Amino acid sequence: MSASYISSLNFIAQQMTIYLGIPILISGLIGGLINVIVFLSLQTFRQNSCAFYLTIMSIVNIGHLSTGLLTRILISGFNIDPTQTSIFYCKFRAYFVQVCISMSLTCMCFATIDQFLATCHSQRWQQWSNIKVAHRLIIGSLILWLLHGTPYWIYYNLVTSVTTGQNTCISTNYIFQLYNIGVYSIILNAYRNVHDLSYRTIPLVRRELDKQLTVIVLIQVISNFITAMPYAITNILTLNATIMNDVVNLAKLRFIIVITICILYLNFASPFYMYICVSARFRQQFMYVFYKMHCKKWKRRRIAVNQVIP
């Protein structure tokens, strides 16, 4: 009975990974690329510090999806695990995913704080919302998270199972596992405070660009908090020895982890679609960039090529 139940859970988890994971991956990569193009194409965004944070966030989200989610689909959906055969990729994936997640959340925090500063009544606070400060903060944060990820190169290794003989890419240091979960909980708690801060910016909005970015940042912060919480809870449950030592409970937990991972990756795949839904101005900017700027350039180039070719 338990064997068939576990087998059913594993099969459902596999199908969910394929039929939810692949659409999330494709839509997320397309949406992230569109965000980068729109933010970099318009001078209004290029000179705005909050938009700069959102641009960097879109770039690292693309990196996270292409490394983290793609590998997850291969592992859970198709039983192809590149981390089992390459010690380098085992370490690199854990390191790179950590850097991308940390940078994405950091950019979102900076964007929220930036909007709060930009919409303050005090000129003294407003001056901190500028592109030069944003450049320095991003460079500093990137260096910090790159250094912070060093233990992933040390403690993530291929461990061979005594019963199955298969390699598994896991952390071999229990204290480092606890540290990861603790840091994740701290980040979520900080996010809750940033979530409260984002609400305080609403009554202070004056300019159209600030209004647009405040709405975008607010909806993003809410989405990040909602999608990250289930995964954080399941991570904490993996420390429970009672659950991990029971075969049926372990199968249930793995099934729940698959669901929470899909929910978590929605956070990194959905920004463009949320921006389109909540901001009429962003919809207009998207149409302008793709249909008036880039399409016209492509048509002009095509006409020029046709004129050159006899």
C-alpha positions as CSV (number, residue, x, y, z in Angstrom):
1,M,0.0,0.0,0.0
2,S,2.7,2.5,1.0
3,A,4.9,1.5,-2.0
4,S,2.0,2.3,-4.5
5,Y,1.2,5.5,-2.6
6,I,4.7,6.7,-2.8
7,S,5.0,5.7,-6.4
8,S,1.8,7.7,-7.2
9,L,3.1,10.8,-5.4
10,N,6.4,10.6,-7.2
11,F,4.6,10.2,-10.6
12,I,2.4,13.2,-9.9
13,A,5.4,15.3,-8.8
14,Q,7.2,14.4,-12.0
15,Q,4.3,15.4,-14.2
16,M,3.8,18.7,-12.2
17,T,7.5,19.5,-12.7
18,I,7.2,18.9,-16.5
19,Y,3.8,20.6,-17.2
20,L,4.3,23.5,-14.7
21,G,8.0,23.9,-14.8
22,I,8.5,24.2,-18.6
23,P,5.8,26.9,-19.1
24,I,7.2,28.8,-16.1
25,L,10.7,28.5,-17.6
26,I,9.8,29.6,-21.1
27,S,7.4,32.5,-20.0
28,G,9.9,33.6,-17.4
29,L,12.9,33.8,-19.9
30,I,10.7,35.7,-22.5
31,G,9.3,38.1,-19.9
32,G,12.7,38.8,-18.3
33,L,14.2,39.5,-21.7
34,I,11.4,41.9,-22.6
35,N,11.8,43.7,-19.2
36,V,15.5,44.2,-19.9
37,I,14.8,45.5,-23.5
38,V,12.1,47.9,-22.3
39,F,14.1,49.3,-19.4
40,L,17.3,49.7,-21.5
41,S,15.5,51.2,-24.5
42,L,13.8,54.2,-22.8
43,Q,16.0,57.0,-21.5
44,T,13.4,57.6,-18.8
45,F,14.2,54.2,-17.3
46,R,17.9,54.3,-18.0
47,Q,18.3,57.5,-15.9
48,N,16.1,56.3,-13.0
49,S,17.7,54.4,-10.1
50,C,14.6,52.3,-9.3
51,A,14.3,51.2,-12.9
52,F,18.0,50.3,-12.8
53,Y,17.4,48.0,-9.8
54,L,14.5,46.3,-11.7
55,T,16.8,45.9,-14.8
56,I,19.5,44.1,-12.8
57,M,16.8,42.0,-11.0
58,S,15.4,40.9,-14.4
59,I,18.9,39.9,-15.6
60,V,19.7,37.8,-12.5
61,N,16.2,36.3,-12.7
62,I,17.0,35.1,-16.2
63,G,20.2,33.6,-14.9
64,H,18.4,31.9,-12.0
65,L,15.7,30.4,-14.3
66,S,18.2,29.2,-16.9
67,T,20.4,27.5,-14.3
68,G,18.1,26.6,-11.3
69,L,14.8,25.8,-12.9
70,L,16.1,24.2,-16.0
71,T,18.2,21.8,-14.0
72,R,15.3,21.1,-11.7
73,I,13.1,20.2,-14.6
74,L,15.8,17.8,-15.9
75,I,16.2,16.2,-12.5
76,S,12.6,15.9,-11.3
77,G,10.8,15.7,-14.7
78,F,13.1,13.6,-16.9
79,N,15.5,11.9,-14.3
80,I,18.5,13.5,-15.9
81,D,20.7,14.9,-13.2
82,P,23.9,16.7,-14.4
83,T,24.8,17.4,-10.8
84,Q,25.4,13.6,-10.3
85,T,28.0,13.4,-12.9
86,S,29.9,16.6,-12.5
87,I,31.4,17.8,-9.2
88,F,32.0,21.2,-10.8
89,Y,28.4,21.6,-11.9
90,C,27.2,20.4,-8.5
91,K,29.1,23.2,-6.8
92,F,28.6,25.8,-9.5
93,R,24.8,25.4,-9.6
94,A,24.4,25.8,-5.8
95,Y,26.7,28.8,-5.9
96,F,25.2,30.5,-8.9
97,V,21.6,30.0,-7.8
98,Q,22.4,31.5,-4.4
99,V,24.0,34.5,-6.0
100,C,21.1,35.1,-8.3
101,I,18.4,34.7,-5.6
102,S,20.3,37.0,-3.2
103,M,20.9,39.6,-5.9
104,S,17.2,39.5,-7.0
105,L,15.9,40.0,-3.5
106,T,18.5,42.7,-2.8
107,C,17.5,44.6,-5.9
108,M,13.9,44.4,-4.9
109,C,14.7,45.8,-1.4
110,F,16.8,48.6,-3.0
111,A,14.0,49.4,-5.4
112,T,11.5,49.6,-2.6
113,I,13.7,51.8,-0.4
114,D,14.6,53.9,-3.4
115,Q,10.9,54.6,-4.1
116,F,10.4,55.5,-0.5
117,L,13.3,58.0,-0.7
118,A,12.2,59.4,-4.1
119,T,8.7,60.2,-2.8
120,C,9.7,61.7,0.5
121,H,8.8,65.3,1.2
122,S,12.4,66.0,2.5
123,Q,14.9,67.0,-0.2
124,R,17.6,65.6,2.0
125,W,16.2,62.1,1.6
126,Q,15.4,62.5,-2.0
127,Q,19.0,63.1,-3.0
128,W,19.9,59.6,-2.0
129,S,17.6,58.3,-4.8
130,N,20.0,58.7,-7.8
131,I,21.6,56.5,-10.4
132,K,25.2,56.9,-9.1
133,V,24.2,55.6,-5.7
134,A,22.4,52.7,-7.4
135,H,25.5,51.8,-9.4
136,R,27.6,51.7,-6.3
137,L,25.1,49.7,-4.3
138,I,24.7,47.1,-7.0
139,I,28.5,46.7,-7.4
140,G,28.9,46.4,-3.7
141,S,26.1,43.9,-3.3
142,L,27.4,41.7,-6.2
143,I,30.8,41.5,-4.6
144,L,29.2,40.7,-1.2
145,W,27.1,37.9,-2.5
146,L,29.9,36.5,-4.7
147,L,32.0,36.2,-1.5
148,H,29.1,35.0,0.6
149,G,28.7,32.0,-1.8
150,T,32.2,30.8,-1.3
151,P,31.2,28.0,1.2
152,Y,29.0,26.5,-1.6
153,W,32.2,25.6,-3.4
154,I,33.6,24.0,-0.2
155,Y,30.6,22.2,1.4
156,Y,28.6,21.0,-1.7
157,N,29.8,17.6,-2.8
158,L,28.7,14.4,-4.5
159,V,27.7,11.9,-1.8
160,T,27.3,8.2,-2.9
161,S,24.3,6.5,-1.3
162,V,25.1,3.2,0.5
163,T,21.7,1.6,-0.5
164,T,21.3,2.8,-4.1
165,G,24.9,3.6,-5.1
166,Q,23.8,6.8,-6.8
167,N,25.5,10.2,-6.3
168,T,23.6,13.1,-4.8
169,C,24.7,16.7,-4.8
170,I,24.2,17.9,-1.3
171,S,25.8,20.0,1.5
172,T,28.0,17.8,3.6
173,N,28.1,20.3,6.5
174,Y,25.1,20.3,8.8
175,I,26.0,23.7,10.3
176,F,26.1,25.2,6.9
177,Q,22.6,23.8,6.2
178,L,21.3,25.4,9.4
179,Y,23.0,28.7,8.4
180,N,21.3,28.6,5.0
181,I,17.8,28.2,6.5
182,G,18.6,30.8,9.1
183,V,19.7,33.4,6.5
184,Y,16.7,32.7,4.4
185,S,14.4,33.3,7.4
186,I,16.2,36.6,8.1
187,I,15.8,37.7,4.5
188,L,12.0,36.9,4.7
189,N,11.7,38.9,7.9
190,A,13.5,41.8,6.2
191,Y,11.1,41.4,3.3
192,R,8.2,41.8,5.7
193,N,9.6,45.1,6.9
194,V,10.2,46.2,3.3
195,H,6.6,45.2,2.5
196,D,5.4,47.6,5.2
197,L,7.8,50.3,3.9
198,S,6.4,50.0,0.4
199,Y,2.9,50.8,1.6
200,R,4.2,54.0,3.1
201,T,5.3,55.3,-0.3
202,I,1.7,55.3,-1.7
203,P,0.4,58.6,-0.3
204,L,3.6,60.5,-1.1
205,V,3.6,59.8,-4.9
206,R,3.5,62.8,-7.2
207,R,5.2,62.3,-10.5
208,E,3.9,59.9,-13.1
209,L,7.1,57.9,-13.2
210,D,7.3,57.6,-9.4
211,K,3.6,56.5,-9.4
212,Q,4.2,53.9,-12.0
213,L,7.4,52.5,-10.3
214,T,5.7,52.5,-6.9
215,V,2.9,50.4,-8.1
216,I,5.3,48.0,-9.8
217,V,7.5,47.7,-6.8
218,L,4.6,47.2,-4.4
219,I,3.0,44.4,-6.4
220,Q,6.5,42.8,-6.8
221,V,7.2,42.9,-3.0
222,I,3.8,41.3,-2.2
223,S,4.4,38.6,-4.8
224,N,7.9,37.8,-3.6
225,F,6.7,37.4,0.0
226,I,3.8,35.2,-0.9
227,T,5.8,32.9,-3.2
228,A,8.8,32.6,-1.0
229,M,7.1,31.7,2.3
230,P,5.9,28.1,1.4
231,Y,9.4,27.1,0.2
232,A,11.0,28.6,3.4
233,I,8.6,26.6,5.6
234,T,9.3,23.3,3.7
235,N,13.0,24.0,4.1
236,I,12.6,24.2,7.8
237,L,10.6,20.9,7.8
238,T,13.6,19.1,6.2
239,L,15.4,19.5,9.5
240,N,12.8,17.4,11.3
241,A,14.4,13.9,11.8
242,T,10.9,12.3,12.4
243,I,9.8,13.3,8.9
244,M,13.1,12.4,7.2
245,N,13.3,8.9,8.7
246,D,9.7,7.9,7.7
247,V,9.5,6.8,4.1
248,V,5.9,7.9,3.5
249,N,6.3,11.2,5.2
250,L,9.5,11.8,3.2
251,A,7.6,11.1,0.0
252,K,4.9,13.6,1.0
253,L,7.5,16.2,1.9
254,R,9.2,15.8,-1.5
255,F,5.9,16.2,-3.2
256,I,5.2,19.4,-1.3
257,I,8.7,20.6,-2.1
258,V,8.0,20.2,-5.8
259,I,4.8,22.3,-5.4
260,T,6.6,25.0,-3.4
261,I,9.5,25.1,-5.8
262,C,7.1,25.8,-8.7
263,I,5.5,28.5,-6.7
264,L,8.9,30.0,-5.8
265,Y,10.0,30.1,-9.4
266,L,6.8,32.0,-10.3
267,N,8.3,34.8,-8.4
268,F,11.3,35.0,-10.8
269,A,9.3,34.3,-13.9
270,S,6.3,36.7,-13.4
271,P,7.6,40.3,-13.1
272,F,6.9,41.3,-16.7
273,Y,3.4,39.9,-16.7
274,M,2.6,41.7,-13.3
275,Y,4.0,45.0,-14.7
276,I,1.8,44.6,-17.8
277,C,-1.3,43.9,-15.6
278,V,-0.9,46.6,-13.0
279,S,0.6,49.5,-15.0
280,A,-1.2,51.0,-18.0
281,R,1.9,53.2,-18.6
282,F,4.2,50.2,-18.8
283,R,1.8,48.6,-21.4
284,Q,2.1,51.7,-23.5
285,Q,5.9,51.8,-23.1
286,F,6.1,48.1,-24.1
287,M,4.1,48.7,-27.2
288,Y,6.2,51.8,-28.0
289,V,9.5,50.0,-27.6
290,F,8.6,46.9,-29.6
291,Y,6.3,48.3,-32.3
292,K,7.5,51.9,-32.8
293,M,11.2,51.6,-32.0
294,H,12.5,48.1,-32.8
295,C,10.0,47.2,-35.5
296,K,10.7,50.4,-37.4
297,K,14.4,49.9,-37.1
298,W,14.0,46.3,-38.4
299,K,11.9,47.5,-41.4
300,R,14.4,50.3,-42.2
301,R,17.3,47.8,-42.2
302,R,15.3,45.4,-44.4
303,I,14.6,48.1,-46.9
304,A,18.2,49.2,-46.9
305,V,19.3,45.6,-47.5
306,N,16.8,45.2,-50.4
307,Q,18.1,48.4,-51.9
308,V,21.7,47.2,-51.8
309,I,21.0,43.8,-53.3
310,P,20.6,44.1,-57.1
